[in-house]
Structures are given as C-alpha cells and as structure tokens.
C-alpha cells in the first residue's frame, strides 16, 4: 500500500513539474541547441531524468533550480555528443540563425542580439539565460549550476557587458 501511495504522490508531483516548467525548460534548451527537434528531444530527456530521480527532490521550493540543473546537464550532454559527431561547424553564423523560426528576420536588432549571444562562453550563456529569460535569482542560479552566488553575479555581469560591446561595435 505504501508503494502505491508513494507512486501516486510522485506522479502528482511530476505532473505539477511538467505543467509549470515544460515551456521554460524547452525554451532554455532551444536557445542552447538551436532547433526545435533537438530541443524537443532534450526537453523530453530532461523530464524523463527528472521523473526517475524525483525522490531526490526534497524541497518543493527548490524544484525550479533542481529541474534546471537537470536541463543544464542534459543540454551540455547533448551539445558534447553533437560536437563529437560534427565534422565541421557552419561557416556563416547568420545563415544558421536565420533558419530558426524564433529569430525575427525583419528585426535587425533581434538578429544582432542573437549573434551577440553566440559570442558568450557556454557558462555565460547558461547564466544569462537563467537570469534574463527564466528570471531566476542568483541564489537559484547558483543552486542550479552548483556554483557560488558571487561567481554567478560576476558571470552575468560579464555576459551583459559582452553582449553590449558586441551590439555597440558591430
């Protein structure tokens, strides 16, 4: 009887996680991997791993950080595997960006912003995305990335500065 109740409780917790975070996780992954199909696959893997390790989520207040830590790990795993499989990178970043339906081709500023994001290091992109798009606090980001808060603040500031410099100088 206890296993049944525990299983039902986990299904309910998981359902709430999916309802609340599926879209933000998808867009986090999408901005990192670049296209819908890969983002959908990685997002699915994030939630499979989350379900399998749901017992490790002790505090509902930290669910967002916990889930985004899984998303960061799965995205990095995907990017590492893809990097190993690729023989060459696209020569023209702009042609890669314009293929994405979420980049507004008519908006030069939007395209320039996307190009600026491409200049960030992977860690800067993670921190920038979590702070800017996901609106996570520095404490939540530090928890999600297993880092200290001061480092996350410094990384976000450096990412903002790099984006600003790119936009102003290109």
Buried (B, 14 or more C-beta within 10 A) or exposed (E): EEEEEEEEEBEEBBEEBBEEBBEBBBBBBBBBBBEEEBBBBBBBBBBEBBBEEBEEBEEEEBBBBBBBBBBBBBBBEBBEEEEEEEEEEEEEEEEBBBEBEEBEEEEEEBBBBBBBBEBBEEBBBBBBBBBBEBEBBBEBBBBBBEBEBEBBBEBBEBBBEBBEEBEEEE
